[in-house]
Structures are given as structure tokens and as C-alpha cells.
Amino acid sequence: MADETDYYTTLDVPRDVDADTLRLAYRRLAWRYHPDVAGPDGLDRMREINAAYQALSDPARRKDYDASLQETRPHVERARPRPQAERVGTQVSREGPFMRLLRVNWLDTSPVVAAASAAGGGLWALGQLDGQVAVLSSRDGGVVRKLTFGDSAAAGALQALRLSPQGRIAVAWGFGLGTRVWSVGDGRTLWNAGMNAPTGAMDAVAYDSPEYVRIAAPDAPIALSSDDPFRWAEDGRKATAVYTRPLGGQIGAAWVNPLRCVETGHLGMLREPPDENWRTHGRALSLDGRSLLTFSTGRVATLGRANTLRIWDLERRNLRGAQEPRAVGQVSETAGMIQNPIAVTPDLQWVAASLLGRQVRLFDLRNRRQRNVEIGRIQPDTRLALSADGAWLAVATGTRLQVFDTERGGQRQEWKAGSDVTALAFAATGGAATLAFGLRSGLAELWRA
């Protein structure tokens, strides 16, 4: 037993986890490492996840497993306290163009899992796994506002975080937390709902004036999202519903009647009937909310089962003057070729994706351009981030972080962190590229080129 993988570590849950939280953790990981999304490299990880869940979800087997842990690892405590050594930040192992701007060490030890910028990189928001959100100034690290989900935060897990362009509004969502929108100025909740989906299956952007949010979500009744987010994602897998909700005044028809982007196997002039097994894995909105990226799997003409990246123009209007989203660029490859992780520039000009787990390919879907970046083998837990102009690609796997030049090729800088990198993001706008990354230990750092 001493050499075996710890089931609790595999599912990333504490030893006193309850059945509901355990089930959510399993589903979250299963969605992420499904072979359709992670490719063949996800198979071994899925076997580990399944074995861990089967052992811990059965009360009798879990009791026996916990007893065996105490026999073979009596020093392991139920709460798994993190050693102080994990609060070490990063060290540069190879010099490069990025210099450290700020180290944030005043957060608690909950992992930093999300980061977002605003005001040209002058403001950053850092979100921790337990639902805490801190908005800070990149000048001195001073706290602008702390935001919370309220009493429900203790039972939830934050997934994603966004700031409006000027940083006046923050929106975040996660398992057990739902979706919440705050006014950063005074910390008020402007709107909240129970909607949340598996990682990557929904996205949202916020606007300063007028104040509203736009949400890209599975095309299924929103009521399902709070009861069973995985069923919501599954039932809505064939299309994306794009909702627009004002944060003040009267709620308009755009909230009640969302725009719909329906996935098909159409490729060029060829037409194929809809694939009943089509599944949308990921959705990303552009910073201005006018475009949508979808990553999906389904039957495509001439290719058979394929992975497809598709850009949608959400502002397109038909002959009657009504908004009618239309795909304006796409690429399809045989299933398994294009894989997670996926990263995008804020305007969706460039999309970076793993290609067979061996390199990263950048796609300009509108102009049919591509770039290849050789980064070595890509693991299922690798994270990617693209700078606003697509010139820099950040790659994090475990405690290793690298930055590559996508135009000239080659690695330009490398870091070694004191704990796993759990969040990675470039500033959405601004001049010099600014990179933020958060660690499992609760530390975060900003680096600027």
C-alpha cells in the first residue's frame, strides 16, 4: 500500500469528503480526462480516477481503505495539512524576457485556480478553490476588493473567473457555488444563479456600461444546471445557448430567448445530416462578446468522427434584421488529433490546442493560418495560456512553467515552482505582456515582459 497512489489525492479531495462532494469531484475529473477531450493520454488517468471513485464511493470499501491507510501510513492525518514548504514561490531556472512584477503571498493556502485581468492589466482578480475572490492592483498588490459566494462557498469549488474591461464587474462560477456577478466597487452581488457546468462547458463575459453579462452555455433548460450540471451539459451538447442579461433595469427578451449556435457536420459545400452523438466539450466567448469558439466532437463529411474548432459571429443578422449566429471559420481533424488543453486570445483571433499530445498548434480560424510550437510531450494536466497578440504561449505542467515564442519558435523562459501551477493567464489587454499564475499552495505571481 505504501507505494500505491492515494485515492484521495487522485480525486483531489480531503479524507473527510462527503458523498456528494466526492461524486462532483469524480464527474469533474471524468469530464476533463475523457478520451474525446484529453486524447489517448487520458485513458490511464481515467483508469486511476475510476479505481479511486469505485473504492471511495462504496462505504464498506472506503472503510477498509481508510483502515489500511492508518496501518501503512499512520502519520497521514485526515485533513492533509499542507507543509509550510509548499508556500515557496517560483525560481527562474532560465533567464528570459519576463521579470517578476509582483508576488501575492497574503492569500490563504487554498489553491489559486483562476486569474483574470482588467484595465490594461492594472487590475487582477485571483480566485481560490474555496470560492474566495480577491481583486488587487498590479502596481503594489494592494487589495481593491474581496468577494465571496456567501455561506455556500465552503461546499463548492471555483472553476472560472472574469473581469469586465474596466474592472467594475466580476463574474465567477463553480461546482456547488453557481454563478455570481459582483460590483467590484462596493462588493455588492448584482446577480446570482445556480447555473454551473463542467470545466470549459460554459463561459461568460461582463460589460461596464451598460452593465450586463453574456453567458455561453449548453443548450438545455437552465433549471437543470443547478440540480445536475453534468446532465445539463449532456442534454445541451449539440448546441450553445448565448444569454444576455442586464444587471439593472428590465430583463429583456435576450435573456428569455437566447441566441443558438447549432453544431453540424457541414464542411465546405458538403452537407451531412445532424449527428445524434455530437458533443460540445468547450465554449469560449471573445472579450467583446461578439464571437464564440466551440470545441466539439461529431461526424464530419469526408472525415468521419472528428474534433472541430469553430468560430461563430454572434452579431450576424439575417435578411429580416434579426440576430442569427453563423459559423465564420472552422477546422476539423480526425477524432483524437485536436485535444485539450485549449487556450485562446481575448479576440479569438488565435486558438492554441494540443495536437496528438505532442505539440501545440495555433489556428487562425478566420484567415486559415496555422503555427506549430514544439513544446515536448503534453500531459493531461498541462495548462496553456496565450498572450493577447498570440505571440507568447505559456505552458504549465506540475511545477514546471515555460514560455515559448510562437512567431519565431523556441522556449524563451522557464520556471520551477514550489507547488503545482493551478492557474495560468495573460493580461487580456495592455501593452507589454503580463503573465499571472497561481499555485496549489495559495501563492500567486505576476511577471511582465
C-alpha positions in Angstrom: 0.0 0.0 0.0 2.8 2.4 0.8 3.8 2.6 -2.9 0.2 2.8 -4.2 -1.5 6.0 -5.4 -3.5 7.7 -2.7 -7.2 7.6 -3.9 -8.0 10.9 -2.1 -5.1 12.6 -3.9 -6.2 11.1 -7.2 -9.6 12.7 -6.8 -8.2 15.9 -5.2 -10.5 15.7 -2.2 -9.9 15.7 1.6 -10.1 12.5 3.6 -13.3 13.5 5.3 -15.1 14.3 2.0 -18.8 13.6 1.9 -20.6 11.5 -0.7 -22.0 14.4 -2.7 -18.7 16.3 -3.0 -16.9 13.0 -3.9 -19.4 12.5 -6.7 -18.9 16.0 -8.0 -15.1 15.6 -7.9 -15.3 12.4 -9.9 -17.6 13.9 -12.5 -15.4 17.0 -12.8 -12.3 14.9 -13.5 -14.1 12.4 -15.7 -15.3 15.2 -17.9 -11.8 16.7 -18.2 -10.0 13.4 -18.9 -12.5 11.7 -21.2 -10.5 10.4 -24.2 -12.6 12.6 -26.6 -11.2 15.6 -24.8 -7.8 14.5 -23.5 -7.0 12.0 -26.2 -5.3 8.6 -25.6 -3.2 10.1 -22.8 -6.4 10.4 -20.8 -7.1 6.7 -20.7 -4.6 5.9 -18.0 -5.7 8.9 -15.9 -9.3 7.8 -16.3 -8.5 4.3 -15.1 -6.9 5.8 -12.0 -9.9 8.1 -11.4 -12.4 5.2 -11.9 -10.5 3.0 -9.5 -10.3 5.7 -6.9 -14.0 6.5 -7.1 -15.1 2.9 -7.0 -13.2 2.4 -3.8 -14.3 5.6 -2.1 -17.9 5.7 -3.2 -18.7 2.3 -1.6 -19.0 2.8 2.2 -17.6 -0.7 3.1 -14.7 -0.5 0.7 -13.9 3.1 1.8 -13.9 2.0 5.5 -11.4 -0.8 4.7 -9.3 1.5 2.6 -9.1 4.1 5.4 -8.2 1.4 7.9 -5.4 0.3 5.5 -4.1 3.8 5.3 -3.9 4.1 9.0 -1.9 0.8 9.2 0.5 1.7 6.4 0.6 5.5 6.8 -0.1 6.3 10.4 1.5 9.7 10.0 -1.1 10.8 7.5 -3.8 13.0 9.0 -7.4 13.2 7.8 -7.2 16.9 7.0 -4.0 16.5 5.0 -2.4 19.8 6.3 -0.1 21.4 3.8 3.5 21.7 4.9 4.9 25.2 5.2 7.5 24.3 2.4 4.7 24.5 -0.1 4.5 28.2 0.4 7.6 28.6 -1.7 7.0 30.6 -4.9 9.0 30.3 -8.1 12.6 30.4 -9.1 13.9 31.2 -12.6 15.9 28.3 -13.9 16.5 30.1 -17.3 16.7 33.8 -17.8 14.3 35.4 -20.3 12.2 38.5 -21.2 9.8 38.2 -18.3 10.6 39.9 -15.0 8.7 39.4 -11.8 6.3 42.3 -11.2 4.5 41.1 -8.0 4.3 38.1 -5.6 1.0 37.7 -3.8 1.6 35.9 -0.6 -1.2 37.1 1.6 -3.9 34.6 0.4 -4.6 31.5 2.5 -3.5 28.1 1.5 -6.5 27.2 -0.7 -5.2 26.7 -4.3 -5.4 29.7 -6.7 -7.4 28.2 -9.6 -8.4 31.2 -11.7 -7.0 34.6 -12.7 -8.4 37.4 -14.8 -7.3 41.0 -15.7 -8.8 44.3 -16.4 -7.9 48.0 -17.1 -5.0 47.1 -19.3 -3.5 44.8 -16.7 -3.8 47.4 -13.9 -6.3 45.2 -12.1 -6.1 41.4 -11.5 -8.6 39.1 -9.9 -7.4 35.9 -8.3 -9.9 33.1 -7.4 -9.3 30.3 -4.9 -10.7 26.8 -5.0 -13.0 27.5 -2.0 -14.7 30.4 -3.8 -12.8 33.4 -2.4 -12.0 36.1 -5.0 -9.5 38.9 -4.4 -9.3 41.9 -6.8 -5.9 43.7 -6.5 -3.8 46.4 -8.1 -0.8 45.1 -10.1 1.2 48.2 -9.1 1.6 47.3 -5.4 -0.5 44.2 -4.8 -2.9 46.2 -2.7 -6.4 44.8 -2.2 -9.1 46.6 -4.1 -11.9 44.3 -3.0 -12.5 40.8 -1.6 -15.6 38.9 -2.9 -17.2 35.8 -1.7 -20.1 33.5 -2.7 -21.5 33.6 0.8 -22.3 30.7 3.1 -22.3 28.2 0.2 -18.6 28.7 -0.5 -17.4 26.0 2.0 -19.1 23.3 0.0 -18.2 24.5 -3.5 -15.2 24.5 -5.9 -14.5 27.6 -8.0 -13.9 26.9 -11.7 -13.6 30.2 -13.6 -13.4 34.0 -13.1 -13.8 37.0 -15.4 -13.5 40.8 -15.1 -15.2 43.4 -17.2 -12.8 45.5 -19.4 -12.6 48.4 -16.8 -12.7 46.0 -13.8 -16.0 47.3 -12.5 -17.7 43.9 -12.6 -16.5 40.5 -11.7 -18.3 37.2 -12.6 -17.3 33.7 -11.4 -18.8 30.2 -11.3 -18.1 26.8 -9.9 -19.5 23.5 -8.6 -21.7 23.9 -5.6 -21.3 27.7 -6.0 -23.4 28.5 -9.1 -22.7 31.8 -10.9 -22.4 35.1 -9.2 -21.8 38.7 -10.5 -20.5 41.4 -8.2 -19.9 45.1 -8.4 -16.2 45.4 -7.6 -16.6 49.0 -6.3 -18.6 48.1 -3.3 -18.7 44.3 -3.3 -22.5 44.0 -3.9 -23.9 41.0 -5.6 -25.6 42.2 -8.7 -27.0 38.8 -9.8 -26.6 35.2 -8.9 -28.0 31.9 -10.1 -27.4 28.2 -9.6 -26.0 27.6 -13.1 -22.6 25.9 -13.5 -21.3 23.3 -15.9 -18.2 21.0 -16.2 -14.9 22.8 -16.7 -14.9 24.6 -20.1 -18.5 23.8 -20.9 -19.7 27.4 -20.2 -18.2 30.8 -20.4 -19.2 34.4 -19.5 -18.1 38.0 -20.1 -19.1 41.1 -18.4 -19.5 44.8 -19.5 -19.1 48.1 -17.7 -21.5 50.4 -19.5 -24.3 49.5 -19.7 -23.8 46.8 -17.1 -24.7 43.3 -18.3 -23.3 39.8 -18.7 -23.3 37.5 -21.7 -23.2 33.7 -21.0 -22.4 30.8 -23.4 -23.9 27.6 -22.0 -25.2 24.2 -23.0 -28.4 24.4 -25.0 -30.7 22.9 -22.4 -33.1 24.3 -19.7 -31.2 26.4 -17.2 -33.1 24.7 -14.4 -31.0 21.6 -14.9 -27.8 23.4 -14.3 -28.1 23.8 -10.5 -29.6 20.3 -10.0 -27.2 18.3 -12.2 -24.6 20.3 -14.2 -23.4 17.2 -16.0 -26.9 16.3 -17.2 -27.2 20.0 -18.3 -24.0 19.7 -20.3 -25.0 16.4 -21.8 -28.6 17.4 -22.7 -27.3 20.6 -24.3 -24.3 19.0 -26.0 -25.5 19.6 -29.6 -25.6 23.4 -29.5 -24.7 26.5 -27.5 -27.2 28.9 -26.0 -25.9 32.5 -25.6 -27.8 34.5 -23.0 -27.6 38.3 -22.5 -28.7 39.6 -19.1 -28.8 43.2 -18.0 -27.6 43.8 -14.4 -30.1 46.6 -13.8 -33.4 47.7 -15.1 -35.8 45.5 -17.0 -34.8 42.0 -18.2 -35.2 41.8 -21.9 -36.0 39.1 -24.4 -32.3 38.3 -25.0 -32.3 36.6 -21.6 -35.6 34.6 -22.1 -34.8 33.8 -25.8 -31.1 33.1 -26.2 -29.1 33.0 -29.4 -28.4 29.5 -30.5 -25.3 28.1 -32.2 -26.2 24.6 -33.5 -23.2 22.2 -34.3 -23.3 20.3 -37.5 -21.0 18.1 -39.6 -21.1 20.6 -42.5 -17.7 21.1 -44.2 -17.5 23.4 -47.2 -20.2 22.6 -49.7 -20.8 19.1 -48.4 -23.8 18.5 -46.3 -24.3 15.8 -43.7 -27.3 15.1 -41.6 -27.0 16.1 -37.9 -25.0 13.6 -35.8 -27.1 12.4 -32.8 -23.8 11.7 -30.9 -22.4 15.2 -31.4 -20.9 16.6 -28.2 -19.6 20.1 -27.4 -16.7 19.9 -24.9 -15.7 23.6 -24.7 -17.1 27.1 -25.2 -15.2 30.4 -25.1 -16.5 34.0 -25.6 -14.4 36.8 -27.0 -13.7 39.7 -24.7 -16.3 41.9 -26.5 -18.9 39.1 -26.5 -19.4 39.3 -30.3 -17.7 35.9 -31.1 -17.9 32.4 -29.7 -15.4 29.5 -30.0 -16.7 25.9 -29.7 -14.7 22.7 -29.4 -16.7 19.6 -30.3 -16.7 16.0 -31.5 -19.0 14.5 -34.1 -19.3 13.1 -37.6 -17.9 15.4 -40.3 -18.2 14.9 -44.0 -15.2 13.1 -45.6 -13.5 12.6 -42.1 -16.0 10.5 -40.1 -15.8 11.1 -36.4 -13.7 14.3 -35.9 -12.8 17.1 -33.5 -13.9 20.5 -34.6 -12.9 24.0 -33.6 -15.4 26.6 -34.8 -15.7 30.4 -34.6 -19.2 31.9 -34.5 -20.2 35.5 -35.3 -22.9 36.2 -32.7 -23.8 39.6 -34.2 -24.6 38.3 -37.7 -28.1 39.4 -38.9 -30.4 37.6 -41.4 -32.4 39.3 -44.1 -35.1 40.2 -41.7 -32.6 42.0 -39.5 -32.7 39.5 -36.6 -29.6 38.2 -35.0 -28.7 34.8 -36.3 -25.3 33.4 -35.3 -23.2 32.0 -38.1 -20.0 29.9 -38.2 -17.3 32.1 -39.9 -14.3 29.8 -39.5 -13.6 26.2 -38.6 -11.1 23.4 -38.7 -11.8 19.7 -38.3 -9.4 16.9 -37.8 -9.9 13.1 -37.3 -11.0 12.5 -33.7 -8.1 12.5 -31.3 -5.9 14.9 -33.3 -7.1 18.1 -31.6 -7.1 17.7 -27.8 -7.3 19.7 -24.7 -5.7 21.8 -23.3 -7.0 24.7 -25.4 -6.2 28.4 -25.0 -7.5 31.5 -26.9 -6.6 35.1 -27.4 -9.2 37.5 -26.0 -10.5 38.4 -29.5 -10.4 34.7 -30.5 -8.0 35.5 -33.4 -5.8 32.7 -32.3 -6.7 29.3 -30.8 -4.0 27.1 -29.3 -4.7 23.4 -28.9 -2.7 20.2 -28.2 -2.1 18.2 -31.4 -1.9 14.5 -30.6 -0.3 15.4 -27.3 3.0 16.1 -29.0 3.0 19.8 -29.9 0.8 22.8 -29.7 -0.8 24.1 -32.9 -2.2 27.7 -33.2 -5.1 28.2 -35.5 -6.3 31.5 -37.0 -9.7 30.1 -38.0 -11.0 33.2 -39.8 -7.9 33.5 -42.1 -7.0 29.8 -42.3 -3.5 30.3 -40.9 -1.6 27.9 -38.6 1.6 27.9 -36.5 3.2 24.9 -34.8 5.1 25.2 -31.5 7.2 22.3 -30.4 7.0 22.1 -26.6 7.6 18.3 -26.0 5.1 15.8 -24.7 1.8 17.3 -23.4 0.4 15.7 -20.2 -3.4 15.5 -19.4 -2.9 18.1 -16.6 -1.0 20.6 -18.8 -2.3 24.2 -18.9 -1.9 26.7 -21.7 -2.3 30.4 -22.0 -1.9 32.8 -24.9 -0.9 36.5 -24.8 -3.3 39.0 -26.2 -1.5 39.2 -29.6 -0.8 35.4 -29.7 3.0 36.0 -29.7 3.6 34.2 -26.4 2.5 30.8 -25.3 2.7 29.8 -21.6 2.8 26.1 -20.7 2.5 24.7 -17.2 2.7 21.1 -16.2 3.0 20.3 -12.5 5.6 22.6 -11.0 7.2 23.5 -14.4 6.3 26.6 -16.3 7.6 27.6 -19.7 7.1 30.4 -22.1 7.5 30.0 -25.9 7.8 32.5 -28.8 5.0 31.4 -31.2 6.3 33.5 -34.1 10.0 32.6 -34.1 9.7 29.3 -32.2 11.6 28.0 -29.3 11.4 28.3 -25.5 12.3 31.7 -24.1 12.0 31.2 -20.4 11.4 28.6 -17.7 10.4 28.5 -14.1 10.3 25.9 -11.3 7.5 26.5 -8.7 7.3 25.3 -5.1 4.0 23.6 -5.8 1.8 22.8 -8.8 0.7 25.6 -11.1 -3.1 25.6 -10.8 -4.0 28.8 -12.7 -2.4 30.5 -15.8 -3.5 33.6 -17.6 -2.1 36.5 -19.7 -3.5 40.1 -19.3 -6.4 40.5 -21.7 -5.3 43.9 -22.9 -2.4 46.3 -22.5 1.0 46.9 -23.9 3.7 44.6 -22.6 2.5 41.0 -22.0 1.8 40.3 -18.3 1.5 36.7 -17.2 -0.2 35.6 -14.0 0.0 32.2 -12.4 -1.4 30.7 -9.2 -0.1 27.8 -7.2 -1.7 25.0 -5.3 -0.1 26.4 -2.1 -2.2 29.6 -2.4 0.6 31.8 -3.7 0.3 33.8 -7.0 2.8 35.8 -9.1 2.7 38.4 -11.9 5.5 38.6 -14.5 5.8 41.2 -17.2 7.8 41.1 -20.5 
